[in-house]
Amino acid sequence: MFASEQQRVDAATARQQWQAWQKICDVSKLVFLDETSTSTDMIRRDGRALGDARCADTAQAGHWQALTFIAGLRTDQLRHRGA
């Protein structure tokens, strides 16, 4: 199954131009951005115990709602910022 826009002439032309540019681009000028986030309360919510025993434990809970990490990756360096 393919996206229907692949059949359009303008999309095919843009794709060919993109592929041609990739062969000649200066990769040292590219920056790839990535953003990821997670809850800081990273503990398991369930567990298993033998027989009828209750599975219980304690863990320090996170005090923020979420942690976000943004990184810019270049061919010569990695720059990051945690917020």
C-alpha positions in Angstrom: 0.0 0.0 0.0 1.3 3.4 -1.0 0.3 7.0 -0.3 -2.0 8.3 -3.0 0.1 11.5 -3.5 2.9 9.3 -5.0 0.8 9.2 -8.1 0.7 13.1 -8.5 3.2 14.7 -10.9 4.1 17.5 -8.6 4.9 15.1 -5.8 7.0 12.9 -8.1 8.9 16.0 -9.3 9.5 17.2 -5.7 10.7 13.7 -4.7 13.2 13.6 -7.6 14.5 17.1 -6.7 14.9 16.0 -3.1 16.8 12.8 -4.1 19.1 14.8 -6.4 19.8 17.4 -3.7 20.7 14.7 -1.2 23.6 13.6 -3.5 25.2 17.1 -3.5 24.2 18.6 -0.1 26.9 19.7 2.4 26.1 17.4 5.3 28.3 19.5 7.6 25.6 22.2 7.5 22.8 19.9 8.5 21.4 19.8 12.0 19.1 16.9 13.0 16.8 17.8 15.9 15.3 15.3 18.2 12.9 15.9 21.1 11.9 13.3 23.7 10.2 13.4 27.0 9.2 11.1 29.8 7.6 11.2 33.2 10.1 11.5 36.0 8.0 9.1 38.1 9.7 6.1 36.4 8.6 3.3 38.6 6.7 0.1 37.8 3.0 0.3 38.7 2.7 -3.5 39.0 4.6 -6.6 40.0 4.3 -10.3 40.9 4.7 -12.1 44.2 4.7 -15.8 45.1 1.4 -17.4 46.1 -1.1 -15.1 47.7 1.5 -12.6 48.9 0.9 -9.0 48.1 3.6 -7.3 46.0 4.5 -4.1 47.6 7.5 -1.8 47.5 8.4 1.8 47.9 10.1 4.2 45.5 10.9 7.9 45.4 8.3 9.6 43.2 9.2 12.2 40.6 8.4 15.7 41.5 8.1 17.1 38.0 5.3 16.3 35.6 7.6 15.6 32.7 11.2 15.8 31.6 12.0 17.0 28.1 15.3 16.6 26.3 16.1 18.3 23.0 19.2 17.5 21.1 20.8 18.9 17.9 23.1 16.4 16.2 25.7 17.5 13.6 28.4 15.6 11.9 31.0 17.2 14.3 29.1 17.7 17.6 26.0 17.1 19.7 24.3 19.9 21.5 21.6 19.2 24.0 19.3 21.0 26.4 17.3 19.5 29.2 14.3 21.4 30.4 
